[in-house]
Amino acid sequence: MSYKSILLNLNIDDPIEPLTRLGIDLAKRFDARLIGFCAADAPLPVTMAPEGAAIAAEIWEQARDEIRQRLKDRNSEFDSLVAGTVKTGWHGAIENPDRALARIARAADLVVMSASQGVLTGDSYRTVDPGSLVLRAGRPVLVAAHGAAHLPARRIVVAWKDTREARRAVADAVPLMVMAHEVIIVAIDRDPDDWIRDGVSDVASFLAGHGIKARTEIIKADDDERNRLVDFFASVNAELIVSGAYGHSRLREWAFGGVTRSLLDEVWLNRLMSN
């Protein structure tokens, strides 16, 4: 199992060099094709007066012209940064970025993006929402740490909970875990029992079958399980977190908080998520 095609989301308004460098690094590791991607759209101006329709249409077309030029510039910059180091492709689109990236994800084994503001990603016409993407892409999504130009991934932590999403994430992360120096499977619960211990043990056995030696940690937590988990990542100097995404509905996580939202808000972490 390996990643043979990596899709790299480059936001139209952000510096693209750090994430492109990270994408090149990953593509070299896996001898993969690196597909650069950038999309944005312009909202239709709102006008109440019929005579304003022509002006609104002109403003909208000017905004789309600006996006066309920005996409050309991003493509040129991407080509210059890659400069023949790995096999490449490019997709640019004047379209809602979430929708466009989720569709193009069908061409990739892994989607890589950054989210400098966590779940509060900004203008939905110009920025991909990581929460929406992981739900829609049907592919593992690697959300890189803010400003990261390299993914060491020597120490990987699996944030384990016995859900379909977490099982998918563990399988999706095998190519990276094979290369890691240390893999830790951690489960947090207020009252750990044999069912949790058996689950963690089964994950370690699954990884062992792929030649990955993993150690396990079971942590008894208080009411603040999410912060306890993040504290654990910091204590072991985790370089990549592997987790399922949205075991509960996304609406519930927005209303009450949840592990997925907490992880997306920790912009210092590299996070690989699957749904």
C-alpha positions as CSV (number, residue, x, y, z in Angstrom):
1,M,0.0,0.0,0.0
2,S,1.3,3.4,-0.9
3,Y,0.3,6.9,-2.0
4,K,0.8,7.2,-5.8
5,S,-1.1,10.4,-6.3
6,I,-1.1,13.3,-3.9
7,L,-3.6,16.2,-4.3
8,L,-2.3,19.5,-2.9
9,N,-4.8,22.2,-2.1
10,L,-3.2,25.7,-2.5
11,N,-5.5,28.5,-1.2
12,I,-5.7,31.4,-3.7
13,D,-4.8,34.1,-1.1
14,D,-2.1,32.3,0.9
15,P,1.6,31.9,0.3
16,I,2.0,28.5,-1.5
17,E,5.7,27.8,-1.0
18,P,5.6,26.1,2.4
19,L,2.8,23.7,1.5
20,T,4.3,23.0,-2.0
21,R,7.6,22.1,-0.4
22,L,5.8,19.7,1.9
23,G,4.0,18.2,-1.0
24,I,7.2,17.7,-2.9
25,D,8.7,16.0,0.1
26,L,5.8,13.6,0.3
27,A,5.8,12.9,-3.4
28,K,9.5,12.1,-3.3
29,R,9.0,9.7,-0.4
30,F,6.3,7.7,-2.2
31,D,7.4,8.2,-5.8
32,A,4.0,9.8,-6.3
33,R,2.5,12.3,-8.7
34,L,1.9,15.7,-7.1
35,I,-1.3,17.4,-8.3
36,G,-1.5,21.1,-7.5
37,F,-5.0,22.4,-7.0
38,C,-6.5,25.9,-6.6
39,A,-10.1,27.2,-6.8
40,A,-12.1,30.2,-5.9
41,D,-15.3,31.9,-6.9
42,A,-17.0,35.3,-6.7
43,P,-20.3,35.8,-5.0
44,L,-23.0,37.4,-7.1
45,P,-23.5,41.0,-6.0
46,V,-26.9,41.7,-4.4
47,T,-28.9,44.5,-6.1
48,M,-32.5,45.5,-5.4
49,A,-32.9,47.9,-8.3
50,P,-33.3,46.6,-11.9
51,E,-31.0,49.3,-13.2
52,G,-28.3,48.0,-11.0
53,A,-28.3,44.5,-12.6
54,A,-25.9,45.5,-15.4
55,I,-23.4,47.1,-12.9
56,A,-23.6,44.1,-10.6
57,A,-22.9,41.7,-13.5
58,E,-19.9,43.8,-14.6
59,I,-18.5,43.8,-11.0
60,W,-19.0,40.0,-10.8
61,E,-17.2,39.5,-14.1
62,Q,-14.3,41.7,-13.0
63,A,-14.0,39.6,-9.8
64,R,-13.9,36.4,-11.9
65,D,-11.3,37.9,-14.2
66,E,-9.2,38.6,-11.1
67,I,-9.6,35.0,-10.0
68,R,-8.6,33.8,-13.5
69,Q,-5.3,35.8,-13.3
70,R,-4.6,34.6,-9.7
71,L,-5.1,31.0,-10.8
72,K,-2.6,31.5,-13.7
73,D,-0.1,33.0,-11.2
74,R,-0.6,30.1,-8.8
75,N,0.0,27.6,-11.6
76,S,3.2,29.3,-12.7
77,E,4.4,29.6,-9.1
78,F,3.7,25.9,-8.5
79,D,5.5,24.9,-11.7
80,S,8.5,27.0,-10.7
81,L,8.7,25.5,-7.2
82,V,8.4,21.9,-8.4
83,A,10.7,22.5,-11.3
84,G,10.9,18.9,-12.5
85,T,11.6,17.4,-9.0
86,V,8.5,15.1,-9.1
87,K,5.8,14.2,-11.6
88,T,3.1,16.8,-11.5
89,G,-0.4,17.8,-12.6
90,W,-2.5,20.9,-12.1
91,H,-6.2,21.7,-11.7
92,G,-7.5,25.3,-11.4
93,A,-11.2,26.1,-11.1
94,I,-13.5,29.1,-10.9
95,E,-15.9,27.3,-8.6
96,N,-16.7,26.8,-4.9
97,P,-13.4,25.5,-3.5
98,D,-15.0,22.8,-1.2
99,R,-17.1,21.4,-4.0
100,A,-14.3,21.4,-6.6
101,L,-11.6,19.9,-4.4
102,A,-14.0,17.1,-3.2
103,R,-14.7,16.2,-6.8
104,I,-11.0,16.2,-7.9
105,A,-10.1,14.1,-4.8
106,R,-11.2,11.1,-6.8
107,A,-7.9,11.3,-8.7
108,A,-5.8,11.0,-5.6
109,D,-4.8,8.6,-2.8
110,L,-4.2,11.5,-0.3
111,V,-5.3,15.1,-0.1
112,V,-3.0,17.6,1.6
113,M,-4.0,21.0,2.8
114,S,-3.4,23.6,5.5
115,A,-5.9,25.4,7.7
116,S,-4.2,28.4,9.3
117,Q,-7.3,29.3,11.2
118,G,-8.4,25.8,12.2
119,V,-12.2,25.3,11.6
120,L,-12.6,29.0,11.1
121,T,-11.2,29.0,7.6
122,G,-12.5,32.4,6.4
123,D,-14.1,33.2,3.1
124,S,-15.9,30.1,1.8
125,Y,-15.6,31.5,-1.8
126,R,-11.8,31.4,-1.6
127,T,-10.8,28.9,1.1
128,V,-11.4,25.2,1.5
129,D,-13.1,24.2,4.8
130,P,-11.2,21.2,6.2
131,G,-14.2,19.9,8.1
132,S,-16.4,19.8,4.9
133,L,-13.6,18.3,2.9
134,V,-12.9,15.4,5.1
135,L,-16.7,14.6,5.0
136,R,-17.0,14.8,1.3
137,A,-13.6,13.8,-0.3
138,G,-13.8,10.0,0.3
139,R,-10.0,10.2,0.8
140,P,-7.7,10.7,3.8
141,V,-7.0,14.3,4.4
142,L,-3.7,15.5,5.8
143,V,-4.1,18.9,7.4
144,A,-0.6,20.3,7.7
145,A,0.6,22.4,10.6
146,H,0.5,26.1,10.0
147,G,3.5,27.2,7.9
148,A,4.9,23.6,7.7
149,A,7.2,23.0,4.8
150,H,8.2,19.5,5.8
151,L,6.4,16.5,7.4
152,P,8.9,14.6,9.6
153,A,6.3,12.0,10.8
154,R,9.0,10.2,12.8
155,R,6.7,10.0,15.8
156,I,3.1,9.2,15.0
157,V,0.2,9.1,17.4
158,V,-3.1,7.3,16.6
159,A,-5.9,8.9,18.6
160,W,-8.0,5.7,18.9
161,K,-11.7,5.4,19.4
162,D,-13.5,2.3,18.2
163,T,-15.4,3.9,15.3
164,R,-15.6,3.2,11.6
165,E,-13.9,6.5,10.9
166,A,-10.9,5.7,13.2
167,R,-10.5,2.3,11.6
168,R,-10.4,3.9,8.2
169,A,-7.9,6.4,9.3
170,V,-5.5,3.8,10.7
171,A,-5.6,1.8,7.4
172,D,-5.2,5.0,5.4
173,A,-2.1,6.1,7.4
174,V,-0.2,2.8,7.0
175,P,2.2,4.1,4.3
176,L,3.3,6.9,6.7
177,M,3.5,4.7,9.8
178,V,5.7,2.1,8.0
179,M,8.3,4.9,7.7
180,A,7.9,6.2,11.3
181,H,10.5,5.6,14.1
182,E,7.7,5.3,16.7
183,V,4.0,4.8,16.6
184,I,1.8,5.2,19.7
185,I,-1.8,4.2,19.9
186,V,-3.6,6.2,22.6
187,A,-7.1,5.8,23.9
188,I,-8.7,8.1,26.5
189,D,-11.7,7.3,28.5
190,R,-13.2,8.2,31.9
191,D,-13.4,4.6,32.9
192,P,-11.2,2.4,30.8
193,D,-12.3,-1.3,30.6
194,D,-11.3,-4.5,29.0
195,W,-13.3,-3.6,25.8
196,I,-11.1,-0.5,25.3
197,R,-7.9,-2.5,26.1
198,D,-8.9,-5.2,23.6
199,G,-9.6,-2.6,20.9
200,V,-6.2,-0.9,21.3
201,S,-4.5,-4.3,21.3
202,D,-6.3,-5.3,18.1
203,V,-5.1,-2.1,16.4
204,A,-1.5,-2.8,17.5
205,S,-1.8,-6.4,16.0
206,F,-3.2,-5.0,12.8
207,L,-0.2,-2.7,12.4
208,A,2.2,-5.4,13.4
209,G,0.9,-7.4,10.4
210,H,2.1,-4.5,8.2
211,G,5.6,-4.5,9.9
212,I,4.8,-1.6,12.2
213,K,5.7,-1.9,15.9
214,A,3.4,0.2,18.0
215,R,3.1,0.8,21.7
216,T,-0.2,1.5,23.4
217,E,-1.3,4.0,26.0
218,I,-4.6,4.1,27.8
219,I,-5.3,7.2,29.7
220,K,-8.0,7.7,32.3
221,A,-9.4,11.2,31.8
222,D,-11.5,13.6,33.7
223,D,-14.3,15.6,32.1
224,D,-11.9,17.4,29.8
225,E,-10.9,14.5,27.5
226,R,-10.1,16.7,24.5
227,N,-7.6,18.9,26.3
228,R,-6.0,15.8,27.9
229,L,-5.5,14.3,24.5
230,V,-3.9,17.4,23.1
231,D,-1.6,17.6,26.2
232,F,-0.6,14.0,25.5
233,F,0.4,14.9,21.9
234,A,2.6,17.7,23.2
235,S,4.2,15.5,25.9
236,V,5.4,12.9,23.4
237,N,6.4,15.5,20.8
238,A,4.0,14.0,18.2
239,E,4.8,14.9,14.6
240,L,1.6,13.5,13.1
241,I,-1.8,12.7,14.6
242,V,-4.0,10.0,12.9
243,S,-7.7,10.0,13.8
244,G,-11.1,9.4,12.5
245,A,-13.3,12.5,11.8
246,Y,-16.8,13.3,12.9
247,G,-17.9,10.1,14.7
248,H,-20.8,12.3,15.7
249,S,-22.6,14.6,13.3
250,R,-20.7,17.7,12.3
251,L,-23.7,19.8,13.6
252,R,-23.4,18.2,17.0
253,E,-19.6,18.9,17.1
254,W,-20.2,22.6,16.2
255,A,-22.8,22.9,18.9
256,F,-21.1,21.0,21.7
257,G,-17.5,20.6,20.6
258,G,-15.7,17.3,19.8
259,V,-12.4,15.7,19.1
260,T,-12.5,16.5,15.4
261,R,-13.1,20.2,15.9
262,S,-10.5,20.3,18.7
263,L,-7.8,18.7,16.4
264,L,-8.6,21.1,13.5
265,D,-8.2,24.0,15.8
266,E,-4.7,22.9,16.9
267,V,-2.9,24.5,14.0
268,W,0.5,23.4,15.4
269,L,-0.3,19.8,14.7
270,N,0.0,17.7,11.5
271,R,-3.3,15.8,11.3
272,L,-4.3,12.9,9.1
273,M,-8.1,12.4,9.2
274,S,-10.5,10.0,7.5
275,N,-14.3,9.6,7.5
